[in-house]
Amino acid sequence: MSPNYLPAVDDILSVIRYLSQQNATVELTKSFRGLVVHEDVSILEVNLDDAAFRVSNTETCAALEGDVYLHSRLFPKPVMAQIKSLNLNKGRLVLSGFAYIDIEWKMRQHERVQPKHPTYVTLHWKGKAVRPFVRNISVDGMGVLAYKILEKGMRIQPGSNVLLDFELPPDHQYTALKGTVIHIRAMGCYSSAIGMRFFPKAKEACSLDQYVALRQQEILEELNQVYWELSSPRRVESLFF
């Protein structure tokens, strides 16, 4: 397991059990195509290695797969968990594999979105350039996935100043947009996840805001579509089984 994760199942389940006794809710968050979906979920039961929750928001249900995150003032750190089962008709979610995340959770200042189609950006640094894949974008930043940047001489670190060239539909073009690397993490043996902050000019900021707002609306529509597809009888029967 990654050093960023600190297993503490017994402790986490004890906190969840206590919250259940207090009839308290837990905040659940999950990213869906860049957007973070939030919902306060109630606790139904706590077992030896899993816990069941009530999820009422249909959008949240549609986004639930893989890892999710739980937040409470009683948790010393945010909690990551895996979905064990999900019953859409009953709104019942069972989680297991609880672990504390050894990073600080910060609320986003601006909404992020994942581009609808594969999008690449040209990242310039000290006369070198790479073409990483765009994972998400907001009005003031971008997350990308770069391949073998060290082999290409791109030894950027947090604090490195970069220039970015990219294009977003339908006709938003950005040239030499100034940015700063906020974080960089290894993803496997050859890839790196890089988070950057933008410093757009007024016209660029307006253009980015228009794109993010439009894409956000598209993602919400996609989320609704996913829910209706999953809630059909044939799909529900096979979900997580």
N, C-alpha and C positions, 0 to 999 in steps of 0.2 A: 504494500500500500504506500502511496505517496507520503513523504514526510509532512505534507500540508494537512494530513488528516490524522486525528488522534482518536483511536477507538476508545469508547467509554460507554458501552451499551447499557450496563447495569445502572450507571449514574444517570444517563439520559432517560431511561425508562422510569427510573425513580422520580425524576422531575415531572415527566409526563403523567405518571400516576397521581402525583400530588396535585397537579393542575386539574386533572379530571375530578378529584375529590372536591376541589374548589369551584367546580363548574366553570372553569376558565377556558378560554380558547387559545389556540396557537396560530401564529401567522405562518401561512404556507406560501412560498414563492417558487415560481418556475418560469424559466425563460422559454418563450415560444417565438422562434424566428426573430430573435432580437428583443422583442417586447418582454417585460417582466410582468407576469400575471400574479396578483396578490389575492389572498382570501384568508379570513379568519375561520379556521375549522374547529369544530367541537370534537372532543375525545369520547369515543364510544366505549372502548375497552383497552386494557393494557395486559399483555401476556408476557411470557418469559423472554421471548426474543422478537416480538413484534407488537404493534399497536394499531388499532382501527380508529378511523376518523370519519366524520360526516362532512361531505363536501356538497354544498348546495348550488354553487354558481356553475352554470353549464359551460361557460368559457374556460373556467379552471379545469373542469373535467376533461375537456378536449385537449388541453395542453399537457396532461399528466402522462408521462412516460419517462423511463430512465430514472435519473436522480432528481430529487426535490430538496427544498431547504425549509427548515423550520426555525422560527424566531420567537423568543420569549425573554422577558427581562430576567427570568430565573435561569436561563442558560448562560454560562460564562462566555460562550462563543456560539456562533451560528451552528446549526446541526444539519448535516447532510444525511439523507436516507434514500433507500431504494424502494420502488413500488413493488410490493409482493402480489397484490391483486387490486382490482378496481371493478366495482359494480356500478355502472352508470345509472341504471334504473333506480337503484337504492341510494345512490350518492355515497357509497361506502368505499373508503380507501384504506388499505392495509399496508403499512410501511414496516420495513425491517432494515438491518444493516446500518444502524445508527452510528454516526461518528461526528465528533466535533471538527470544525474546520479551523485550522490554525492560522486564519487570516481575519483581519477586521472587515466587517460588513459595512459598506457605506451606501446610503441611498443615492441613486443617480440624480444628478442635477438636471439632466436632459434625457428624454426617451431615446433609446437606441432601436434601430431596425436592421433586419437582415435584408440585403438586396434580393429582389425577386429572382433575378438571373445571376449566374456566376459573374463576378465583377473583380477586376484586378486594378491595382494602383502601382504606379512607378514611384519607388521610394529612393530619393537621392540623398547621399551622405558622403561628404569629402571626396567628390569626384567619382564615386561608385554608385551603381544603381541596381536594384532588384525589383522583381514584379511579384509581390505577395498577393494572396487571395484575401478579399475583404470579407471578414466574418460579420461585422456589424458597423453601423455608422450613426452618429448623432450630429447635432448642430455644432458641437465643440470637440468632437473626437472620433476616432476610428480604431477598431480592433482588426488586426490582420494575421494571417498565417503565412509565414515565410519558410522557404525550403533551402537548407544548406547555406545560410547567410554567412557563416564563418568561413566556409570554403571559398566564398566569393569575396572575402576581405571586408565584409560588412560587420565590423566589430562595434556595433552600437551598444550603448548602455543607457540605463535610465538617466535622463537629463540631456541626452544627445539631441541636437537640433537637426531637423530633417526638412526636406522639401518634397511635396507630393503632387503628382500629376494624375488625375483620374477623371472619369466621365460617368454621370448618372443619367438615366432616362428621365424625360424624353430628350432633353438637350442641355443638361447642366454640365458644363465643362469647367475644370479647375486646373490651373497651371501654376506651379511653384507656390502652392499653398504652404505656408509655414506651419511647422508642427514640432512638438517635443515628445520624445519617448518617455512614457510614464512607467511602464514595466515591460519586462521581457522574460518569458518562461519557456523552458524546453518542453516540447511536445513530442515525445518519442526520441529516436536517435538523431533524426535529421531536420525536424521542423521546429520552429519557434513561434510562439504566440506573442505578438507585440501590441501593446496598447499605446496610443498616441493622442495627445491633445492638440487641437487645432487653434490657430490664431487667425480666423478669417476676417477679411475686410467686410464692411457693411453690406455690400452687394453680394458677396459670397455667403455671408451668414443668412441673408434673406433667402437665397437660392437653396441652401441646405435645409432651412426651416420648411420651405415649401415641399421639398422632396420627402423629408422625414414625415411630415403631416400626411401626405398622400399615401406613402408606403404604410404608415401606421393604420390607416383606414383599410387598406387592402389586407393587411395581416389580420385585423379583427374579423373581416369577412371570411378569410381563409379559416380562421379559428372556428367560426360558426359552422362552416361547411364541414370541417373535420368532425365536429360534435354530431351533426346529423348523420354523417356516414357511420360513425362509431355506434350511434344509438339504434341503428337498424337491428332487428332481431338476429339476423345471421351473423353480424359482426360482434355483437355483445356476447353471444354464446362462446365465441372462440377467443375473446379478449383475455390475455394473460394465462391461457390454459393450453 
